[in-house]
Amino acid sequence: MTQGSRPAWPTRPVIVAGNWKMNTTPLDASLLANDIADATGVPGVTRVICPPVVCLESVSRALADTDVEVGVQNIHAQPFGAYTGEVSAPMVNMLARWAIIGHSERRRDQAETDEQIGRKLLRCAEFGLRPILCVGEHLDQREAGRAEETVRRQLERIMSMVEGAAARAPDDLVIAYEPVWAIGTGRTARGSDAAQMAQIIRRELAQHGVPNDAMHVPVLYGGSVTSSSIEEFLAEPDIDGALVGGASLKVDEMAGIVARAGLTAAARGSI
Ligand code: PGA
């Protein structure tokens, strides 16, 4: 292929992150992490596993000799204090490199607000965790034609927390677009809708002081991703990978998803 006919693939990395949610114990987590690492060794794909916080140590140990990275599923908005049962960024940053922030299950179950989520982003920057910031609309919002407005407003409120003079947005931000109605339901968004939302997300970020060019912010799709449905999303140049829930607990599924991600990485010339 000549230089001129080469498609203009973005230089963004390709990322597959597994969110194990409230599944596994320290013992079986390390075995599963090992098996996933063995089954997903595909060049050019950044792999991240986010186990429950009590499994961080065993999973970090299990993955120590691999290039699979470890993340937490949440951090508190404050670094220390009287917050019974909570876990903060400085407590985990020796064990994890990544943090999922603002997952819709936490918005739903812990009533997390965009303002709290914004503060969590600040903690990520402060304590060296790479955030995967989740945004996404509910079904009624999509059906009412308000999906775009919903996601833009989430980002606007979150980013306004990090725009102050003393605040610093993480310079390695990753966004996960996760339509709430697609999470754990077996329903997925259409690839073209997710790609359109990724463009909207980058446009919105560009207006809110993202430290690096918003065009370089990876946008992942999340919501019932499997080895069969991943194709539709990774066929879209605006989508840079996936945040995978249920399927990330299955070795074969992760192998299939990462193998497909490897094709995208190769096409982008990132390997
Ligand atoms: P799911 O979860 O893949 O099970 O739909 C995705 C997520 O919650 O990040």
py3Dmol code that shows the C-alpha trace and the ligand (Angstrom):
import py3Dmol

protein = """\
ATOM      1  CA  MET A   1       0.000   0.000   0.000  1.00  0.00           C
ATOM      2  CA  THR A   2       1.376   3.400  -0.904  1.00  0.00           C
ATOM      3  CA  GLN A   3       1.684   6.140   1.659  1.00  0.00           C
ATOM      4  CA  GLY A   4      -1.067   8.135  -0.082  1.00  0.00           C
ATOM      5  CA  SER A   5      -3.649   5.337   0.033  1.00  0.00           C
ATOM      6  CA  ARG A   6      -3.084   4.511   3.690  1.00  0.00           C
ATOM      7  CA  PRO A   7      -6.190   5.115   5.785  1.00  0.00           C
ATOM      8  CA  ALA A   8      -5.852   7.883   8.329  1.00  0.00           C
ATOM      9  CA  TRP A   9      -5.967   5.634  11.408  1.00  0.00           C
ATOM     10  CA  PRO A  10      -5.643   7.535  14.640  1.00  0.00           C
ATOM     11  CA  THR A  11      -2.484   6.979  16.621  1.00  0.00           C
ATOM     12  CA  ARG A  12      -4.427   6.285  19.793  1.00  0.00           C
ATOM     13  CA  PRO A  13      -3.677   3.046  21.638  1.00  0.00           C
ATOM     14  CA  VAL A  14      -6.031   0.072  21.556  1.00  0.00           C
ATOM     15  CA  ILE A  15      -7.179  -0.872  25.061  1.00  0.00           C
ATOM     16  CA  VAL A  16      -9.197  -3.800  26.401  1.00  0.00           C
ATOM     17  CA  ALA A  17     -10.082  -3.445  30.072  1.00  0.00           C
ATOM     18  CA  GLY A  18     -11.923  -6.107  32.063  1.00  0.00           C
ATOM     19  CA  ASN A  19     -14.160  -5.036  34.923  1.00  0.00           C
ATOM     20  CA  TRP A  20     -14.732  -8.071  37.120  1.00  0.00           C
ATOM     21  CA  LYS A  21     -17.189  -6.160  39.339  1.00  0.00           C
ATOM     22  CA  MET A  22     -18.076  -8.040  42.568  1.00  0.00           C
ATOM     23  CA  ASN A  23     -16.832 -11.417  41.372  1.00  0.00           C
ATOM     24  CA  THR A  24     -13.873 -13.634  42.319  1.00  0.00           C
ATOM     25  CA  THR A  25     -11.999 -14.163  45.588  1.00  0.00           C
ATOM     26  CA  PRO A  26      -8.257 -13.553  46.052  1.00  0.00           C
ATOM     27  CA  LEU A  27      -7.493 -17.197  45.278  1.00  0.00           C
ATOM     28  CA  ASP A  28      -9.506 -17.701  42.119  1.00  0.00           C
ATOM     29  CA  ALA A  29      -8.777 -14.155  40.924  1.00  0.00           C
ATOM     30  CA  SER A  30      -5.071 -14.882  40.612  1.00  0.00           C
ATOM     31  CA  LEU A  31      -5.742 -18.092  38.660  1.00  0.00           C
ATOM     32  CA  LEU A  32      -8.168 -16.339  36.318  1.00  0.00           C
ATOM     33  CA  ALA A  33      -5.762 -13.422  35.812  1.00  0.00           C
ATOM     34  CA  ASN A  34      -3.013 -15.874  34.889  1.00  0.00           C
ATOM     35  CA  ASP A  35      -5.206 -17.709  32.426  1.00  0.00           C
ATOM     36  CA  ILE A  36      -6.360 -14.472  30.793  1.00  0.00           C
ATOM     37  CA  ALA A  37      -2.789 -13.202  30.513  1.00  0.00           C
ATOM     38  CA  ASP A  38      -1.731 -16.459  28.838  1.00  0.00           C
ATOM     39  CA  ALA A  39      -4.640 -16.443  26.404  1.00  0.00           C
ATOM     40  CA  THR A  40      -4.430 -12.792  25.327  1.00  0.00           C
ATOM     41  CA  GLY A  41      -0.794 -12.143  24.449  1.00  0.00           C
ATOM     42  CA  VAL A  42      -1.518 -10.110  21.324  1.00  0.00           C
ATOM     43  CA  PRO A  43       0.939  -7.390  20.237  1.00  0.00           C
ATOM     44  CA  GLY A  44      -0.232  -3.804  20.332  1.00  0.00           C
ATOM     45  CA  VAL A  45      -3.176  -4.197  22.710  1.00  0.00           C
ATOM     46  CA  THR A  46      -3.061  -2.661  26.176  1.00  0.00           C
ATOM     47  CA  ARG A  47      -4.747  -5.133  28.519  1.00  0.00           C
ATOM     48  CA  VAL A  48      -6.101  -4.113  31.905  1.00  0.00           C
ATOM     49  CA  ILE A  49      -7.795  -6.229  34.561  1.00  0.00           C
ATOM     50  CA  CYS A  50      -9.840  -4.540  37.285  1.00  0.00           C
ATOM     51  CA  PRO A  51     -10.559  -7.083  40.026  1.00  0.00           C
ATOM     52  CA  PRO A  52     -12.333  -6.397  43.331  1.00  0.00           C
ATOM     53  CA  VAL A  53     -10.123  -4.379  45.642  1.00  0.00           C
ATOM     54  CA  VAL A  54      -9.390  -7.318  47.976  1.00  0.00           C
ATOM     55  CA  CYS A  55      -8.011  -9.218  44.979  1.00  0.00           C
ATOM     56  CA  LEU A  56      -5.621  -6.463  43.875  1.00  0.00           C
ATOM     57  CA  GLU A  57      -2.636  -7.930  45.637  1.00  0.00           C
ATOM     58  CA  SER A  58      -3.063 -11.499  44.418  1.00  0.00           C
ATOM     59  CA  VAL A  59      -3.807 -10.346  40.881  1.00  0.00           C
ATOM     60  CA  SER A  60      -0.828  -7.952  40.836  1.00  0.00           C
ATOM     61  CA  ARG A  61       1.387 -10.798  41.961  1.00  0.00           C
ATOM     62  CA  ALA A  62      -0.047 -13.166  39.376  1.00  0.00           C
ATOM     63  CA  LEU A  63       0.530 -10.614  36.597  1.00  0.00           C
ATOM     64  CA  ALA A  64       3.941  -9.400  37.756  1.00  0.00           C
ATOM     65  CA  ASP A  65       5.811 -11.086  34.898  1.00  0.00           C
ATOM     66  CA  THR A  66       3.325 -10.084  32.223  1.00  0.00           C
ATOM     67  CA  ASP A  67       2.453  -6.780  30.587  1.00  0.00           C
ATOM     68  CA  VAL A  68      -1.181  -7.027  31.681  1.00  0.00           C
ATOM     69  CA  GLU A  69      -1.929  -4.008  33.848  1.00  0.00           C
ATOM     70  CA  VAL A  70      -4.102  -3.822  36.948  1.00  0.00           C
ATOM     71  CA  GLY A  71      -6.846  -1.356  37.821  1.00  0.00           C
ATOM     72  CA  VAL A  72      -9.267  -0.648  40.645  1.00  0.00           C
ATOM     73  CA  GLN A  73     -12.995  -0.354  40.086  1.00  0.00           C
ATOM     74  CA  ASN A  74     -13.388   2.789  42.166  1.00  0.00           C
ATOM     75  CA  ILE A  75     -11.559   5.195  44.449  1.00  0.00           C
ATOM     76  CA  HIS A  76     -12.928   7.647  46.992  1.00  0.00           C
ATOM     77  CA  ALA A  77     -13.019  11.358  46.187  1.00  0.00           C
ATOM     78  CA  GLN A  78     -10.819  12.124  49.226  1.00  0.00           C
ATOM     79  CA  PRO A  79      -7.345  10.732  49.912  1.00  0.00           C
ATOM     80  CA  PHE A  80      -7.878   9.978  53.624  1.00  0.00           C
ATOM     81  CA  GLY A  81     -10.479  10.573  56.310  1.00  0.00           C
ATOM     82  CA  ALA A  82     -13.468   9.309  58.214  1.00  0.00           C
ATOM     83  CA  TYR A  83     -15.119   7.360  55.393  1.00  0.00           C
ATOM     84  CA  THR A  84     -15.859   3.915  56.786  1.00  0.00           C
ATOM     85  CA  GLY A  85     -15.334   1.081  54.360  1.00  0.00           C
ATOM     86  CA  GLU A  86     -13.940   3.237  51.579  1.00  0.00           C
ATOM     87  CA  VAL A  87     -10.680   2.877  49.650  1.00  0.00           C
ATOM     88  CA  SER A  88      -8.646   5.801  48.329  1.00  0.00           C
ATOM     89  CA  ALA A  89      -6.108   6.432  45.587  1.00  0.00           C
ATOM     90  CA  PRO A  90      -2.983   6.517  47.815  1.00  0.00           C
ATOM     91  CA  MET A  91      -4.030   3.168  49.335  1.00  0.00           C
ATOM     92  CA  VAL A  92      -4.049   1.383  46.000  1.00  0.00           C
ATOM     93  CA  ASN A  93      -1.549   3.143  43.789  1.00  0.00           C
ATOM     94  CA  MET A  94       1.218   0.668  44.606  1.00  0.00           C
ATOM     95  CA  LEU A  95      -1.023  -2.168  43.415  1.00  0.00           C
ATOM     96  CA  ALA A  96      -2.923  -0.616  40.540  1.00  0.00           C
ATOM     97  CA  ARG A  97      -2.041   1.607  37.622  1.00  0.00           C
ATOM     98  CA  TRP A  98      -5.616   2.288  36.484  1.00  0.00           C
ATOM     99  CA  ALA A  99      -8.921   3.281  38.084  1.00  0.00           C
ATOM    100  CA  ILE A 100     -12.457   3.015  36.744  1.00  0.00           C
ATOM    101  CA  ILE A 101     -14.240   6.230  37.701  1.00  0.00           C
ATOM    102  CA  GLY A 102     -17.953   6.986  37.644  1.00  0.00           C
ATOM    103  CA  HIS A 103     -19.257   3.566  36.651  1.00  0.00           C
ATOM    104  CA  SER A 104     -23.037   3.668  36.222  1.00  0.00           C
ATOM    105  CA  GLU A 105     -23.519   0.929  38.827  1.00  0.00           C
ATOM    106  CA  ARG A 106     -21.918   3.253  41.386  1.00  0.00           C
ATOM    107  CA  ARG A 107     -23.989   6.205  40.196  1.00  0.00           C
ATOM    108  CA  ARG A 108     -27.044   3.962  40.634  1.00  0.00           C
ATOM    109  CA  ASP A 109     -26.176   2.160  43.895  1.00  0.00           C
ATOM    110  CA  GLN A 110     -24.041   4.755  45.701  1.00  0.00           C
ATOM    111  CA  ALA A 111     -25.735   7.798  44.200  1.00  0.00           C
ATOM    112  CA  GLU A 112     -22.406   9.076  42.922  1.00  0.00           C
ATOM    113  CA  THR A 113     -22.658  12.527  41.406  1.00  0.00           C
ATOM    114  CA  ASP A 114     -20.717  14.080  38.550  1.00  0.00           C
ATOM    115  CA  GLU A 115     -19.142  16.457  41.066  1.00  0.00           C
ATOM    116  CA  GLN A 116     -17.792  13.558  43.153  1.00  0.00           C
ATOM    117  CA  ILE A 117     -16.622  11.868  39.986  1.00  0.00           C
ATOM    118  CA  GLY A 118     -14.758  15.050  39.026  1.00  0.00           C
ATOM    119  CA  ARG A 119     -12.986  15.015  42.380  1.00  0.00           C
ATOM    120  CA  LYS A 120     -12.046  11.381  41.825  1.00  0.00           C
ATOM    121  CA  LEU A 121     -10.403  12.403  38.558  1.00  0.00           C
ATOM    122  CA  LEU A 122      -8.305  14.883  40.491  1.00  0.00           C
ATOM    123  CA  ARG A 123      -7.206  12.112  42.861  1.00  0.00           C
ATOM    124  CA  CYS A 124      -6.183  10.027  39.889  1.00  0.00           C
ATOM    125  CA  ALA A 125      -3.949  12.837  38.659  1.00  0.00           C
ATOM    126  CA  GLU A 126      -2.584  13.421  42.141  1.00  0.00           C
ATOM    127  CA  PHE A 127      -1.741   9.797  42.872  1.00  0.00           C
ATOM    128  CA  GLY A 128      -0.743   8.534  39.445  1.00  0.00           C
ATOM    129  CA  LEU A 129      -3.723   6.384  38.537  1.00  0.00           C
ATOM    130  CA  ARG A 130      -4.857   6.336  34.916  1.00  0.00           C
ATOM    131  CA  PRO A 131      -8.607   6.957  34.899  1.00  0.00           C
ATOM    132  CA  ILE A 132     -11.189   5.174  32.786  1.00  0.00           C
ATOM    133  CA  LEU A 133     -14.005   7.665  33.133  1.00  0.00           C
ATOM    134  CA  CYS A 134     -17.447   6.188  32.408  1.00  0.00           C
ATOM    135  CA  VAL A 135     -20.250   8.177  30.826  1.00  0.00           C
ATOM    136  CA  GLY A 136     -23.488   7.095  29.208  1.00  0.00           C
ATOM    137  CA  GLU A 137     -27.191   7.669  28.911  1.00  0.00           C
ATOM    138  CA  HIS A 138     -30.225   5.735  30.186  1.00  0.00           C
ATOM    139  CA  LEU A 139     -32.674   4.134  27.770  1.00  0.00           C
ATOM    140  CA  ASP A 140     -35.374   6.747  28.255  1.00  0.00           C
ATOM    141  CA  GLN A 141     -32.831   9.465  27.505  1.00  0.00           C
ATOM    142  CA  ARG A 142     -31.806   7.763  24.258  1.00  0.00           C
ATOM    143  CA  GLU A 143     -35.407   7.155  23.262  1.00  0.00           C
ATOM    144  CA  ALA A 144     -36.198  10.805  23.899  1.00  0.00           C
ATOM    145  CA  GLY A 145     -33.321  11.817  21.600  1.00  0.00           C
ATOM    146  CA  ARG A 146     -31.322  13.131  24.550  1.00  0.00           C
ATOM    147  CA  ALA A 147     -28.377  10.714  24.579  1.00  0.00           C
ATOM    148  CA  GLU A 148     -25.895  13.267  23.262  1.00  0.00           C
ATOM    149  CA  GLU A 149     -27.060  16.033  25.577  1.00  0.00           C
ATOM    150  CA  THR A 150     -26.867  13.658  28.572  1.00  0.00           C
ATOM    151  CA  VAL A 151     -23.300  12.615  27.909  1.00  0.00           C
ATOM    152  CA  ARG A 152     -22.211  16.180  27.142  1.00  0.00           C
ATOM    153  CA  ARG A 153     -23.701  17.408  30.403  1.00  0.00           C
ATOM    154  CA  GLN A 154     -22.018  14.620  32.385  1.00  0.00           C
ATOM    155  CA  LEU A 155     -18.661  15.595  30.917  1.00  0.00           C
ATOM    156  CA  GLU A 156     -19.322  19.282  31.404  1.00  0.00           C
ATOM    157  CA  ARG A 157     -20.044  18.838  35.120  1.00  0.00           C
ATOM    158  CA  ILE A 158     -17.183  16.399  35.670  1.00  0.00           C
ATOM    159  CA  MET A 159     -14.615  18.470  33.812  1.00  0.00           C
ATOM    160  CA  SER A 160     -15.712  21.691  35.496  1.00  0.00           C
ATOM    161  CA  MET A 161     -14.348  20.174  38.718  1.00  0.00           C
ATOM    162  CA  VAL A 162     -10.886  19.883  37.223  1.00  0.00           C
ATOM    163  CA  GLU A 163     -10.735  23.194  35.407  1.00  0.00           C
ATOM    164  CA  GLY A 164     -10.023  25.351  38.460  1.00  0.00           C
ATOM    165  CA  ALA A 165      -6.644  27.027  38.725  1.00  0.00           C
ATOM    166  CA  ALA A 166      -5.328  24.656  41.379  1.00  0.00           C
ATOM    167  CA  ALA A 167      -6.878  21.548  39.893  1.00  0.00           C
ATOM    168  CA  ARG A 168      -5.235  19.340  37.358  1.00  0.00           C
ATOM    169  CA  ALA A 169      -6.963  16.974  34.961  1.00  0.00           C
ATOM    170  CA  PRO A 170      -5.174  13.686  34.393  1.00  0.00           C
ATOM    171  CA  ASP A 171      -3.123  13.901  31.219  1.00  0.00           C
ATOM    172  CA  ASP A 172      -3.713  10.230  30.454  1.00  0.00           C
ATOM    173  CA  LEU A 173      -7.496  10.245  30.548  1.00  0.00           C
ATOM    174  CA  VAL A 174      -9.452   7.394  28.958  1.00  0.00           C
ATOM    175  CA  ILE A 175     -13.219   7.586  28.466  1.00  0.00           C
ATOM    176  CA  ALA A 176     -15.588   4.620  28.424  1.00  0.00           C
ATOM    177  CA  TYR A 177     -18.855   5.326  26.661  1.00  0.00           C
ATOM    178  CA  GLU A 178     -21.252   2.913  28.324  1.00  0.00           C
ATOM    179  CA  PRO A 179     -24.940   3.298  27.509  1.00  0.00           C
ATOM    180  CA  VAL A 180     -26.574   2.245  30.787  1.00  0.00           C
ATOM    181  CA  TRP A 181     -29.246   0.208  28.984  1.00  0.00           C
ATOM    182  CA  ALA A 182     -26.522  -1.938  27.380  1.00  0.00           C
ATOM    183  CA  ILE A 183     -24.708  -2.891  30.585  1.00  0.00           C
ATOM    184  CA  GLY A 184     -25.256  -6.516  31.546  1.00  0.00           C
ATOM    185  CA  THR A 185     -28.374  -6.731  29.385  1.00  0.00           C
ATOM    186  CA  GLY A 186     -27.078  -8.484  26.286  1.00  0.00           C
ATOM    187  CA  ARG A 187     -28.143  -5.447  24.245  1.00  0.00           C
ATOM    188  CA  THR A 188     -25.447  -3.364  22.620  1.00  0.00           C
ATOM    189  CA  ALA A 189     -25.397   0.049  21.036  1.00  0.00           C
ATOM    190  CA  ARG A 190     -24.869   0.200  17.295  1.00  0.00           C
ATOM    191  CA  GLY A 191     -21.235   0.681  16.343  1.00  0.00           C
ATOM    192  CA  SER A 192     -22.112   3.798  14.361  1.00  0.00           C
ATOM    193  CA  ASP A 193     -23.961   5.341  17.350  1.00  0.00           C
ATOM    194  CA  ALA A 194     -21.005   4.625  19.634  1.00  0.00           C
ATOM    195  CA  ALA A 195     -18.621   6.156  17.103  1.00  0.00           C
ATOM    196  CA  GLN A 196     -20.761   9.265  16.838  1.00  0.00           C
ATOM    197  CA  MET A 197     -20.793   9.553  20.623  1.00  0.00           C
ATOM    198  CA  ALA A 198     -17.007   9.193  20.692  1.00  0.00           C
ATOM    199  CA  GLN A 199     -16.751  12.238  18.415  1.00  0.00           C
ATOM    200  CA  ILE A 200     -19.114  14.196  20.636  1.00  0.00           C
ATOM    201  CA  ILE A 201     -17.078  13.202  23.702  1.00  0.00           C
ATOM    202  CA  ARG A 202     -13.832  14.433  22.157  1.00  0.00           C
ATOM    203  CA  ARG A 203     -15.456  17.678  21.056  1.00  0.00           C
ATOM    204  CA  GLU A 204     -16.752  18.242  24.574  1.00  0.00           C
ATOM    205  CA  LEU A 205     -13.396  17.422  26.158  1.00  0.00           C
ATOM    206  CA  ALA A 206     -11.686  19.871  23.836  1.00  0.00           C
ATOM    207  CA  GLN A 207     -13.755  22.634  25.431  1.00  0.00           C
ATOM    208  CA  HIS A 208     -12.825  21.652  28.959  1.00  0.00           C
ATOM    209  CA  GLY A 209      -9.123  21.892  29.365  1.00  0.00           C
ATOM    210  CA  VAL A 210      -8.012  18.342  28.652  1.00  0.00           C
ATOM    211  CA  PRO A 211      -4.241  18.604  29.066  1.00  0.00           C
ATOM    212  CA  ASN A 212      -3.400  16.846  25.821  1.00  0.00           C
ATOM    213  CA  ASP A 213      -5.227  17.240  22.546  1.00  0.00           C
ATOM    214  CA  ALA A 214      -8.706  15.700  22.976  1.00  0.00           C
ATOM    215  CA  MET A 215      -8.159  13.861  19.705  1.00  0.00           C
ATOM    216  CA  HIS A 216      -5.629  11.747  21.577  1.00  0.00           C
ATOM    217  CA  VAL A 217      -8.043  10.681  24.314  1.00  0.00           C
ATOM    218  CA  PRO A 218      -8.930   7.000  23.830  1.00  0.00           C
ATOM    219  CA  VAL A 219     -12.669   6.300  23.878  1.00  0.00           C
ATOM    220  CA  LEU A 220     -13.710   2.736  24.713  1.00  0.00           C
ATOM    221  CA  TYR A 221     -17.151   1.241  24.236  1.00  0.00           C
ATOM    222  CA  GLY A 222     -18.728  -0.700  27.104  1.00  0.00           C
ATOM    223  CA  GLY A 223     -22.000  -2.568  27.445  1.00  0.00           C
ATOM    224  CA  SER A 224     -22.456  -6.296  26.773  1.00  0.00           C
ATOM    225  CA  VAL A 225     -19.243  -6.557  24.767  1.00  0.00           C
ATOM    226  CA  THR A 226     -18.432 -10.135  23.774  1.00  0.00           C
ATOM    227  CA  SER A 227     -16.067 -11.780  21.319  1.00  0.00           C
ATOM    228  CA  SER A 228     -18.915 -11.643  18.780  1.00  0.00           C
ATOM    229  CA  SER A 229     -20.086  -8.070  19.340  1.00  0.00           C
ATOM    230  CA  ILE A 230     -16.629  -6.441  19.588  1.00  0.00           C
ATOM    231  CA  GLU A 231     -16.200  -6.433  15.797  1.00  0.00           C
ATOM    232  CA  GLU A 232     -18.925  -3.853  15.291  1.00  0.00           C
ATOM    233  CA  PHE A 233     -17.186  -1.391  17.601  1.00  0.00           C
ATOM    234  CA  LEU A 234     -13.599  -1.887  16.591  1.00  0.00           C
ATOM    235  CA  ALA A 235     -14.562  -1.479  12.946  1.00  0.00           C
ATOM    236  CA  GLU A 236     -15.095   2.184  13.881  1.00  0.00           C
ATOM    237  CA  PRO A 237     -11.895   4.276  13.813  1.00  0.00           C
ATOM    238  CA  ASP A 238     -13.288   6.498  16.587  1.00  0.00           C
ATOM    239  CA  ILE A 239     -13.530   3.591  19.040  1.00  0.00           C
ATOM    240  CA  ASP A 240     -10.265   2.553  20.658  1.00  0.00           C
ATOM    241  CA  GLY A 241     -11.219  -0.578  22.556  1.00  0.00           C
ATOM    242  CA  ALA A 242     -13.654  -1.883  25.123  1.00  0.00           C
ATOM    243  CA  LEU A 243     -14.527  -1.922  28.787  1.00  0.00           C
ATOM    244  CA  VAL A 244     -15.775  -5.470  29.274  1.00  0.00           C
ATOM    245  CA  GLY A 245     -17.860  -6.664  32.227  1.00  0.00           C
ATOM    246  CA  GLY A 246     -19.420 -10.141  32.221  1.00  0.00           C
ATOM    247  CA  ALA A 247     -17.321 -11.487  29.342  1.00  0.00           C
ATOM    248  CA  SER A 248     -14.079 -10.461  31.081  1.00  0.00           C
ATOM    249  CA  LEU A 249     -14.604 -13.334  33.547  1.00  0.00           C
ATOM    250  CA  LYS A 250     -14.367 -15.853  30.700  1.00  0.00           C
ATOM    251  CA  VAL A 251     -10.944 -16.690  29.334  1.00  0.00           C
ATOM    252  CA  ASP A 252     -12.177 -17.663  25.863  1.00  0.00           C
ATOM    253  CA  GLU A 253     -14.211 -14.490  25.537  1.00  0.00           C
ATOM    254  CA  MET A 254     -11.261 -12.310  26.531  1.00  0.00           C
ATOM    255  CA  ALA A 255      -9.056 -14.206  24.098  1.00  0.00           C
ATOM    256  CA  GLY A 256     -11.509 -13.479  21.277  1.00  0.00           C
ATOM    257  CA  ILE A 257     -11.946  -9.826  22.183  1.00  0.00           C
ATOM    258  CA  VAL A 258      -8.223  -9.149  22.480  1.00  0.00           C
ATOM    259  CA  ALA A 259      -7.505 -11.058  19.255  1.00  0.00           C
ATOM    260  CA  ARG A 260      -9.931  -8.743  17.407  1.00  0.00           C
ATOM    261  CA  ALA A 261      -8.384  -5.717  19.109  1.00  0.00           C
ATOM    262  CA  GLY A 262      -5.007  -6.907  17.832  1.00  0.00           C
ATOM    263  CA  LEU A 263      -6.255  -6.531  14.255  1.00  0.00           C
ATOM    264  CA  THR A 264      -7.155  -2.912  14.951  1.00  0.00           C
ATOM    265  CA  ALA A 265      -3.794  -2.301  16.564  1.00  0.00           C
ATOM    266  CA  ALA A 266      -2.040  -3.779  13.525  1.00  0.00           C
ATOM    267  CA  ALA A 267      -4.144  -1.694  11.129  1.00  0.00           C
ATOM    268  CA  ARG A 268      -3.260   1.456  13.063  1.00  0.00           C
ATOM    269  CA  GLY A 269       0.380   0.602  12.833  1.00  0.00           C
ATOM    270  CA  SER A 270       0.763   0.646  16.607  1.00  0.00           C
ATOM    271  CA  ILE A 271       2.733  -2.626  16.526  1.00  0.00           C
TER     272      ILE A 271
END
"""
ligand_1 = """\
9
PGA
P -21.086 -5.767 30.728
O -20.531 -4.636 31.692
O -20.007 -6.038 29.690
O -21.337 -6.948 31.596
O -22.321 -5.222 30.086
C -19.804 -3.559 31.188
C -19.441 -2.626 32.299
O -20.215 -2.496 33.243
O -18.376 -1.984 32.262
"""
view = py3Dmol.view(width=600, height=400)
view.addModel(protein, "pdb")
view.setStyle({"model": 0}, {"cartoon": {"style": "trace"}})
view.addModel(ligand_1, "xyz")
view.setStyle({"model": 1}, {"stick": {}})
view.zoomTo()
view.show()
